[in-house]
């Protein structure tokens, strides 16, 4: 009985990262270019530095969050951010709320699209940094 259970457990452990970080372009920084069909007027970016983790730069603050949903699903939380003030705090609030609302991910080459069933969409472009 122990042998029967051990083999499937070893196989699951060898499968690798099933979150978006396992499918996104390795080492890329994803820069937000559009939010809900409109050009994003500020700076915001994501990176997938290790399995199940999203880090990045919002308009004012650096942040990190867990992302444990298997690809193509997407769910972040909780978002932990630094607490620096700047003139773009309203844009940052919009960015974080949109990121929390996303439920699907699609990574195709240098483009990452996060979306949800309500029609909201975030479009990111991969760049080296």
N, C-alpha and C positions, 0 to 999 in steps of 0.2 A: 504493500500500500504506500509506503513512504517513497519508493522509487517512482511510482505512478504520479505522485504529486510533485516530486522534485523536478522532473523533466519539463512540465509546462511552466513552472516558475522560473527555471533557468532560461527558457525561450523568451518569456515576457521580458525579463531583465536585459536580454541582448537586443531587443527591438530598437532601442534608441529613443530619441526625443520625438514624441508624436504631436507636440504643440507647434505653433507657427514657427518657432525658432528652429525647428528641425527642417523646415521647408523654405524659409526665407534665405535670400542671398547671404552667404557666410561673410561676416565682418562688415556688412553694409550698415550705413546709417540711413534710415528712411525719413525723408523730409516731407512734411505735410504740404501738399500743393493745392488741394481743394477740400472744402467742407460743404457737403450738401449742394454740390454743383457750382459753388462760387469759389473763386480764387481765394486762398488763405492769405490774408494781408500781413501776417506776423511770422515769426520763426517758431517751429515746433518740430521735434524729431523723435524717432524711436530707434532703439537698437535691441537686438536679441542676443545678449552677451553669453547667456548660459541657458540650459534647458529650463523652460517654465518661468523665465524671468524677462520682463520688459523693463528697459531703462531708457531714459531720454532727457531731452531738454524741452520744457514748456516755454512759453514766451518769457517768463521771468525766472522760473526755478527748475532745478534738476529734479528728476523723480525716478521711482522704481515701483514695480508692482509684480505680483505673481500672475502668471498666465498658464493655467493648467488644463484648459479645455483642449481636447484633441482636434487637430486640423481636420476640417476647415472651420470648426467652431472657434469662437474667440470670446474670452471672458477675462477681464482684468480686475484685480482688487485684492486687498485695498491698495490704493495709490498712496505712496509715501513721498512727500515732496519737501524740499527745503522751504524756508519761509522768508525769502527776500521780497521786498516791495519794488515795484517798478510801475511805469505808466501803462503797462499792458496787462494788468491783473484781470480786467474784464475778458480779454481774449484768452487768458489762461483758464479762467473759470469755464468758458465755452469749450475749450479744448479738452479739459479733464472730464467734463460732463459728456461730451461726445464720445470720448474714449471708453468711458464706463458703459455707454449705451450700445456699443458695437457687439454683435453676436456672431458674425461670420467673417472669415478672412480668405482672401484669394491672392496668392503670390504668383505673379507671372513675370519672369525676368526681372527687370528693374522697376516693376510697379507692384505695389501692395495696396489692395482695396479692402477696407474694413467697412462692413455694412450691417444693417439690421432689418427686421421685418417691417419696420415703420417707414422704410425708404430713405433713411439717413445713410450717408456715405462719407467716408474719409479716404482720400486718395493720397498715397505717399510715393515718392520717387527715391530709389536707392542711389546713394552716392558713397564714395569711399569714406568720407567723413564729413 
